Amino acid sequence: MPSPLVPSDLLAVVLVSEPQISPDGSAVFYRRAWFDRDADEIRGAIRRVARDGADRPFTSGTNDRLARVAPDGSAVAFVGDRDGKPRLCVLRLDGGEATALVEGVEKIIALAWSPDAKRIAYVATAPYDAATARAFHDEKTGARHIRMLPFKSDADGLLDGVRKHLFVVDVADGAGARQITHGDFDVNPPAWSPDGTTIAFSARMGAADTESATAVSDIHLVDVAGGEITTLTKSEGPAVTPAFSRDGKEIAFVGHRHGDDGGGRFDMELFVIGAGGGAIRSLSADLGRTVGDTLAGDLRSGGAASPPVWTTGDREILVQVCDEGSTVLRGFARNGTATRVVAGGERHVFAFSVANDGAIALAFSTPTVPNEIAFVEPYGGERTLTKSNPWLAGKTVIAPKRYRPRADDGTTLDAWLIAPPQAQEARAPLVLEVHGGPHGAYGHTFFLEFQVLAAQGIAVAYGNPRGSQSYGAAYANAILGDWGGLDAADVLRILDGALEQDAFDTARVGVAGGSYGGFMTTWLMGHSDRFAAGVSMRAVNDFVSEIGASDVGWFLERELQAPYADDAGRKLFERSPMRAAAAIAAPLLVEHSERDYRCPIDQGEQLFTALRRLGRTDAEFVRFTQTGHEMSRGGKPRSRILRLRAIAHWFVRHLRPAGVAPEPNEAGSLFRPLQGEAE
């Protein structure tokens, strides 16, 4: 008989990602990652799976990643940590040991083979350049001298003036590694021109003059021999992931032309521009969907879409497209006349690569499958090559039911319900989950948190109110200046729709969410009496302090249409969930991470402190160290398990699902194993 999923099952999950198909389509190289219980780390190595499904290890490291196959199929380059430092390595496919070409750098974030397979371009931390840097870090004391915005990043922490630049190294002997770009900017993943003379990349230059324009970037070309840089685009918005056509005449990239907004209000588009510059063409504008990947899950950090890929003959460009809760692979005709779904279905395609014959390797997830690698034949036939988590056959994993409630004005919303087996026998409690963003999206992907709650006899409803991506720009932009208004009404309609699906106990309804979802949880708890308990996670609760302390504080001013400079923050103050904290009567658990630079820890501290000072002794606080805003999907394994336990214990205590006894109400009880779970 299958057993319920519990938080510590996270340690059994195997993650597969970064599929890279060989040029002839004979094999796929991918990263297989696992959780190291003793070290409290995620480990990873590269595997090779043949077209017929034969799967074997390819590297033996514990943090090998970014596998890239040489254009001639002779070798695989990858980044592997050795002695605590990353190395750029090459392993020939005809045998032998891996050769380290580059070592001694702090971080390598991207790499790409030259078309002749003789050189590798890579992006890595560059030596500190005092002449251009606008921040300085004294390593002995930790003191910093800062003259820049932003000065911190949730991904990188406090910035120290060290930039990420483009380098090129010769493969034959590892000699000639040299820095190609220089200056006070960071380079994103590179793309070679077919003749090997030029590299395209995305970067935000001129930062000193545009500190408030943090979402704007451009497509640049750098001459590999001389280092001269040419800028193709005109700082009209974000411009990322360039890819040369195979004939070298054009460059495809992803972005939009609506100015400094990277939050998701506008659909990202597939653009094409001449390799020498000129007019920009959008191939996806008429589709009305965003290019890229905006789906939220809790097994991996999302949002980093694969770059566009030109098919053989340059007839078509393949990209991911997020569409009504799914991320699919679409092809767009180069001349803009047509588009088609290449690999679709109700699932989450979160990475892909393409062989010369048109075969495709992709990584995908579904609500019941954490992740697998699939192979798509040139004629369209598809088969799954991996079976990464066979242990799940012994667990109860519940497929969600999709439902489409209507908002008060008739707009069709999108939502899903995971109902535990117990719900058929008794009026079960229900938790309404709200995603972050606000321009993220729930959908057809695996969510361990939801399955854990369902295993405790608690139904879970989740959906995409207006503000969510994957339904078009108008849908995403509908809540501009109206957080807590239209979006809150839609969220409650999603709840109503769930309650219509089955006989749930309306007196035992909870609400939970992280980031913007944490905002919505705090807001609803202070403006509605429908909830018996809530969990507000990594939330923004006070807009005034958030805009100055967050690494993207400008985002809130634009989303709320409330620039601080207009009224010294009065509108921000009036619209903050903290304004209604005194009205929160139901038990609220506040969760936050000390290393969170997106929604800093004081956002949780303020809410918890206010509630306790108001006498709300049923308000409690769970805080984590080390990890940041992405803790729930990329943090230390033990912290992620404790977080899942705390959420489950909190709702078990206050929603009382049938047959599940709550832990004693005492310090530390929220971190204890659930029933049937070993420590």
Phi, psi and omega in degrees: 000131181299147177257157182288151174288136179232162185306319183289351172297343174307323183294340180271346183292132172256129182255132175241142185198181174053050179293131178228111183274144179290156184304326180271001177076012185280340184204160176236129174259134183212162178268128174250121183241149180217165182263126178266104184299314186290319181276348184056049181221164170262128179252163180199147175218171183257136178240161177238123176242126182284167181300333180271002177099355178294120190241130180212159176295146176245320173238164185239014180283179179249357173209058177267139189200175175056044177297134177222127183272136179299146182302333178267004178074014186274338188202167175236127172264147178202167176253129179225139177276127176225128182058034176081001180234146179285146175230142172271116186242156175229131178236118181287146183277352177266010175117167179107181181264159176292138178253130178274119179269324184225133176209167177088007176262162183281324185204137171239121187250347182197155176206157180205134176287147170286157183301330180270005177063021180259344181224160175230128171268139178216154178251126184212165174297135182260161174302145180300132182245097184297336183289332182244340185294147178242019173211152180220139181240121174273107188294332183291323184249342186086358180294147180230143171249116190240131178224039187208158167231140349289159178248006175208162182215136178298331180282319188252350182085204177291131184276147185236015178087354177279129183253163177257121185234172184268133178232158174228136180229144175282136185281326188303315184228002181076002182275164174079015176298122183216150179277129185263322180249153181215150174133180184270066176202163178252138179264138175262175188312140186269161175220123181282147168285154183302332180271359175076011182264342189224149175235132175263146177203164175255140177198156173257105180259169180065032185299328182297333182264349184226050184297335180275349182261067188279348181262351182279134173214168183227163173265126182239154171243138175237134176286121186296324183284315187254341179085004179291139183248133174242132179259125184270322184262176191237036175054044181268356182162192176291139177220115190222172174047063178290152177211121178290142168294158183292336176272358175077004186274334185223165177231128173266145175206171183243141178173193169215171185238040181249028174083205190276074178217109179248013187273346178113004177297327183251146176292134168286142185240158172269114182252156172227136177224150177298147181297343175256008181103196179108200184289148178260134176249136173262126178266348188242359187304321184286346182289326180073028176223158184272137175278133182121205186220115181242008183287142181257135171220185180234020175254342180206152174287136186253186173096345181266091184284154174291151178290160176301150178233126175275131178282166178303131183087357176060024182283336189213154176237128181259134177213162170281145176224132178267122190219106175050055174084004175237151168247118185241171176254125181240151171250137178241127178299140181301325182275003175079011186273343186202161172215154180211155174277123180268318177217106187241217181097169180277083183201182183238099175274105188256000174193154178200163169210163190230136177273169182296331181272004179096355175294149185232136168253133179220152174252133184218163175223156171227173179299342180242358180235115182302316178180149173208166173255130180240157179240126179249119179291158179304331179275355175110345178295141184232143173216150178274128184270335186244160170224083195281332186228064181296338180297338180294343177297337178266010181240155175274111177243121189261125176286133180286156173257128180273140174218156188234082179289163178250137176288172183301330181267008177096353179297134178279124177261178183224134184202165181224153180226126172253109183253124180291158179305327181298336183296338179283341186256335183211163178287097185280156171285166183218142174245129175266120180257141181237129184281171180271186177130268008286359189264025168279193179202139164277166178172214190272066178216165186282139178222103183298320181304317182293320180292324178296316178296317179297326179294339177269009179085019181247121177290153180231124173250137178210148184196187186239090174291171175300144194109335179286152173273173176088008177235010181105158185296324181297320179294315182291326186269002187292340183258013180305122180074012188221036175299132182090000180251264181301319182295318179297320178296320178295318179300318179291329175291324175297320175297313179302319180296323177293318181294337178281345183281333184201175183269078178271159180276107183291347176274353181233063179246130177246170178221143181209155176179161180237148180064240173301325175296329173290319173305311183295324177298310179299317181298310182295324179296331180267352184233006182213149177252021185273352189248133179273345179190159179211159173230109180260114189245135178038047188276162162259117183247334179233107186294328184296309181288332181296319186292336178267336185260339182281154175287347177227045184301330178303331183302317182294318180304318183284319179297320184269356183054047185218072178300134180302322184294339183290321186215025181058032173088011183297314180296320178299317179297314185293333183266002183283141175303333179300334181297335182251015182301324181296341181270356179284113183253333183277158180301132181231127173261126178259128179237136181202164179241137184293335183264013180283114177258355177277307172237088190303158188303333181296339177297321175283321181297317181300314182295311180299315181298316180299316182295316180294322179292336176276004178088011180277083183288351175266013168267130181228165190227127173242120181234147183238154178254174171073305188267162187253215186297332182270017186305320186295338182235353180217011184274187178300137183306314182296321178297321180294322178293315179298323177298313180298320178297317183298316179299312182295313180299320182298313181285329173298317181297318189259341179255346172052062175296150184296136174080005181239116181275131178287153174291156175304143181280084182212163183301134179091346185294332180292343181262358183286155177301148174286169177302129181083004181252131176277153177292000000 
